[in-house]
Amino acid sequence: MINKKLRLLRANKKKMAEKIIKLELGGKKDLAAMKRKCSGVERRIKNQLAKRLPLPKKVNLLDRIKEEKIVRLSDEKKLFFDWLKMNAIWVKREIIEIVKPYYRDLRDVNKFVKSILKSRTYVRRKEDMLYIEFPFQSSNKRHEALNLLCNYLNDHGEIDLGLDYNRLIFGIREKD
């Protein structure tokens, strides 16, 4: 935090020094005011340096964890979260492979997949089925790609997630 303030103050001082050089050719009243402001910034820089001086240059993370009594994730939880992250990456790659034929540019494919994964989904439950609907896509290409993805996901049949529902049904909402 102190380094950030110092960086901003030094940038401010540099701008003021440039203005002082320009004002030396012009009026003395403006020049004196700018020099006062510049000396004020220099004083603030010295104060920040004085605050930073007693702080340690490096902080050992393990010592900090012990001092603050921070509870770290156990190995099992960490492995579980790593597994979740890897699954998310694999799913994203698989979605990209499914919708790739509808796009010429890989950048457009990635943009589409990100927008689908971040978009609002409408979820409703009916008996042992969970209906997941994506928002309507105005672009024909996006609509076809999303429809292909939903058909692919629906073809997998029952999924045992250990929850009260056995089947996920994906679809696209109708235009409002």
Secondary structure, DSSP 8 states (H G I E B T S, - for coil): -HHHHHHHHHHHHHHHHHHHHHHTTS-HHHHHHHHHHHHHHHHHHHHHHHHHTTS-S---HHHHHHHHT-----HHHHHHHHHHHHHHHHHHHHHHHHHGGG-SSHHHHHHHHHHHHHS--EEEEETTEEEEEE---SSHHHHHHHHHHHHHHHTT-B---SSS--EEEEEE----
